[in-house]
Amino acid sequence: QSNRGTMYYGEYQLQRDFKNIDLVFTGGLVGNISSSFAKLYASSGTPNNKIVNASGFIQLDKKLWDVLNVSGGVRYEYFKMNNLQSVVAPIFRAGASLQVLKGTWVRASYGQGYRYPTITERYITTKAGIFGVFPNPDLQPEQSKSFEMGLKQGFRLFGVKGFLDVAGFYQKYKNTIEYLFGA
């Protein structure tokens, strides 16, 4: 089963370090256009399929009082597949790291995730032996939220430097995308 695809990808990123105020700005634009011709994906109504993704992002990283680092950013995503309604999604993240003692750091972060289904995940139809792979044209974008807290402790023992890092994570998904197989 053959597939012919074309992808155009472009990324522009700018980073500026404002040393006088201990601030780093990062921003950019990303674009991706992918098209595919495959009988495997004909459940969309045609073997020709196209997906467009464009995004812009900014992030600020700031150091305060030589012991606190804070970071935050936003990414704005645009997705469109074939003639389906386009999707726009803002995605946020934030984090901080605090040095509480000479070799001890505490950190926390929060972030969001967003993943749009691929052409394959929505439209593939095929068989492998007695198993079939079926299309899911109503598949929704996957979303997630995650939170982390951690403690990092440096040490020196018998002339060897190292650190112990302990962290706790929490992550929640909505509309998790997975393949379903059937006979």
C-alpha positions in Angstrom: 0.0 0.0 0.0 1.7 3.1 -1.2 1.6 6.7 0.1 2.9 9.8 -1.5 3.4 12.8 0.7 4.8 16.3 0.7 5.6 18.5 3.7 6.6 22.1 3.9 8.0 23.3 7.2 9.4 26.6 8.3 10.5 28.0 11.7 11.8 31.4 12.7 13.0 32.0 16.2 14.4 35.1 17.9 16.1 35.2 21.2 17.2 38.4 23.0 19.2 38.5 26.2 18.6 41.7 28.2 21.6 41.3 30.5 21.0 44.6 32.4 17.7 43.3 33.8 18.5 39.5 33.8 15.7 38.8 31.3 15.7 36.5 28.2 13.0 36.9 25.6 12.4 34.0 23.1 9.7 34.2 20.4 9.0 32.6 17.1 6.7 31.4 14.4 6.3 27.9 13.0 4.4 26.7 10.0 3.8 23.2 8.6 1.7 22.2 5.5 1.5 18.4 4.8 -0.4 16.7 2.0 -0.8 13.0 1.4 -2.2 10.8 -1.4 -2.9 7.3 -0.2 -5.8 4.8 -0.6 -5.2 4.0 3.1 -6.8 7.4 3.9 -9.7 7.3 1.5 -12.2 7.1 4.3 -12.0 10.9 4.4 -13.9 10.9 1.1 -10.8 11.2 -1.0 -7.3 9.7 -1.0 -6.0 13.3 -1.1 -5.6 14.8 2.4 -4.0 18.0 3.7 -3.2 19.4 7.2 -2.1 22.9 8.0 -0.5 24.0 11.3 0.7 27.5 12.2 1.8 28.8 15.6 3.4 31.7 17.3 5.1 31.7 20.7 6.8 33.8 23.3 8.6 32.9 26.5 10.2 35.1 29.2 12.9 33.9 31.5 13.8 36.2 34.5 16.4 35.8 37.2 15.6 37.6 40.5 18.0 38.2 43.4 20.5 35.5 42.2 18.3 32.8 43.8 15.0 32.8 41.9 14.4 31.9 38.3 11.0 32.3 36.8 9.8 31.4 33.4 6.5 31.8 31.5 5.2 31.5 28.0 2.3 31.1 25.7 2.0 29.4 22.3 -0.9 30.1 20.0 -1.7 27.1 17.7 -3.9 27.0 14.5 -4.8 23.6 12.9 -6.9 22.8 9.8 -7.4 19.4 8.2 -9.1 19.1 4.8 -12.5 20.8 4.9 -13.0 20.4 8.7 -13.5 23.4 10.9 -10.2 24.9 11.9 -9.1 24.8 15.6 -7.3 27.5 17.5 -5.7 26.7 20.8 -3.7 28.9 23.2 -1.2 26.9 25.3 0.4 28.2 28.6 3.3 27.3 30.7 5.0 28.7 33.8 7.7 27.6 36.2 10.0 28.7 39.0 13.2 27.5 40.6 14.3 28.8 44.0 17.7 28.2 45.6 16.9 27.9 49.3 20.4 27.0 50.6 23.8 26.8 48.9 23.2 23.3 47.4 19.4 23.1 47.7 16.8 24.1 45.0 13.0 23.8 45.0 11.1 24.0 41.8 7.5 24.0 40.5 6.1 24.1 37.0 2.7 24.0 35.2 2.2 23.4 31.5 -0.5 22.6 29.0 -0.3 20.3 26.0 -2.3 20.1 22.8 -2.1 17.6 20.0 -4.2 17.6 16.9 -4.9 14.2 15.3 -2.9 13.2 12.3 -4.3 12.2 8.9 -3.4 8.6 9.7 -5.2 8.7 13.1 -8.4 10.0 11.6 -8.6 8.2 8.3 -6.6 5.0 8.0 -8.3 1.9 6.9 -6.3 -1.3 6.5 -5.9 -4.9 7.5 -2.9 -6.9 8.7 -3.8 -10.6 8.7 -7.0 -11.1 10.7 -6.7 -7.6 12.3 -8.1 -4.4 11.0 -7.3 -0.8 11.6 -10.3 1.4 11.3 -10.8 5.2 10.7 -12.0 7.5 13.5 -13.1 10.7 11.6 -14.6 12.2 14.7 -11.4 12.1 16.7 -10.9 15.2 18.8 -7.7 17.0 19.7 -5.8 15.7 22.7 -5.3 18.1 25.6 -3.3 17.8 28.8 -2.3 19.7 31.9 0.7 18.8 34.0 2.2 20.0 37.3 5.5 19.2 38.8 7.2 20.0 42.2 10.7 19.0 42.9 13.6 19.2 45.3 17.2 19.0 44.2 20.0 18.6 46.8 23.7 18.8 45.9 26.3 16.9 47.9 30.0 16.2 48.1 31.1 12.8 49.4 34.7 11.5 49.4 35.7 14.2 46.8 32.8 13.3 44.5 30.2 15.9 43.7 26.6 14.8 42.9 23.0 15.6 43.5 19.8 13.9 44.6 16.7 15.0 42.7 13.2 14.1 43.9 10.1 15.2 42.0 6.3 14.6 42.0 4.2 14.9 38.9 0.5 15.2 38.1 -0.8 15.0 34.6 -4.4 14.9 33.3 -5.4 14.1 29.7 -8.6 14.8 27.8 -9.4 13.0 24.6 -6.3 10.8 24.7 -5.5 9.6 21.1 -4.8 5.9 20.8 -5.1 3.4 18.0 -7.9 0.8 18.4 -7.4 -2.5 16.7 -10.2 -5.0 15.9 -10.8 -8.3 14.1 
